Amino acid sequence: MRRSARPARPARAATRLLVAPRPRLAPRTETGVDADADTVTETDTRLRVDWCLEGATPHTLSATSPPEAWQALTRLAASHPVTLLLAADAVSHFHLAAPRGLKRREWPLLLETVTSDAVDQLHLHPLQRGRGHLELIALPRAELAAWRAWAQRLGLAPAGWSCAFLALPQPAAPDQITTLDDGSHRLCLGLAAPAAPGAPETRQWLAWPRGWPLPPAWRERDCQVVDGAIDTDAHGDTGQPRQRNDEHGDGERDDDEQHDGGEAAAEQARRRSLTWLAAQPPAALPFADDSGARWPGISWQPQRHTRWLAGAIALLALLDASLWLATTWRAEAAAGQQQAAALAARFVGPPPVDAQAALATRADAIDALARRNRQLSEALATATAQLAATPWQLSRLAVTGTRASLTWRYPEPPAPVVVNRARQALATLGEAQWQPGSGELSLNLSLAAVTPEPAP
């Protein structure tokens, strides 16, 4: 009898009670309102709660459950350490590169670049800490305190908290993921490249709605369902893992669950996940502790000198912006005055001494250009008239300075006699040249000299 009783005592002391509330957010009670314990407890029982002992079958309590069921939960909490199992999508996970010598009070500063949450309001707990990297789990401090107060009002007195992600086994390779369906989300754990040289592979958490296809980056990996078997075709057309057997004796999974449809399928998935978590419970994390333990949950508040330094930096930035605006305005005003003076100088005051000569030179250039254009038009009209009765077609006209080049093409390779007749017809304008290679008849004209136009 003594031998049979000895191993039972440590097992009973080590057995934890897992309490998993269904809502994502904790119920809040109004401060300053007196309410007796019975009223508060009755309000809290409106939450739907799942609970189980390690290695046992999960149970569910709700507003319709009899008071005896809630009393039984309270009695179990008195003899077993209670761990609050919070919703996996309510926590945040970070695995980042961390500079050497980073102190715990500086962790919130590291998160400011990767999250929009108020980092000074987060409860942080380290999961891994090594040279060049830091892995943290985060939860709003007020949210964790609200859940703890809710459990204490029910008489549970939780010793720690946790989430299902902490129970997922790590994949063997980066091209694999492990996943667990908790009834509302598909919890996935994957690996990525190390955050720093010499650091282990970065762990990635994903809580994805169970009715949605997984993102492409996750759907392309081999999926291992922790409460079933490794399924190489787990993603299918919808991106959802399919389970092929049942290790815990829940029976054959119906068609509704395979299609992720209906409340019954979600409820069965949650019960399977709780059964698996009861067999392999996640580690319990401590609540916020001011005792200065080695790995307590931390809270960061800006010190007085930090606030003073932030104010000084803001003031210096404001002064610098003011000086920049003043300098820019003065420079733009001076440039505007210079442009106005230069523009006025062109129209106000005596004309330049060479104004008449420049005007005469420009008039001569315009006359020369008109003569060149007139000569070119006459030559083109003459050539067109001479070749009007023939199929020759003008294909190119180019003018360069005092030289003009006209080129004609024949619809088909012309006979030599046709080429000679065309050259004779254009003889009054100049000597036409036949280009056998390109099949073109070209005529170069010399135009009147053009006087270059002076720059204004």
Secondary structure, 3 states (H helix, E strand, C coil): CHHHHCCHHHHHHHCCEEEEECCCCCCCCCCCCCCCHHHHHHHHCCCCEEEEECCCCCEEECCCCCHHHHHHHHHHHHHCCEEEECCHHHCEEEEEECCCCCCHHHHHHHHCCCCCCCHHHEEEEEEEEECCEEEEEEEEHHHHHHHHHHHHHCCCCCCEEECHHHHCCCCCCCCEEEEEECCCEEEEEEEECCCCCCCCCEEEEEEEECCCCCCHHHHCCEEEECCCCEECCCCCCCCCCCCCCCCCCCCCCCHHHHCCCCHHHHHHHHHHHHHHHHHCCCCCECCECCCCCCCCEECCCCCHHHHHHHHHHHHHHHHHHHHHHHHHHHHHHHHHHHHHHHHHHHHCCCCCCCHHHHHHHHHHHHHHHHHHHHHHHHHHHHHHHHCCCCCCEEEEEEEECCEEEEEEECCCCCCHHHHHHHHHHCCCCCCEEEECCCCEEEEEEECCCCCCCCCC
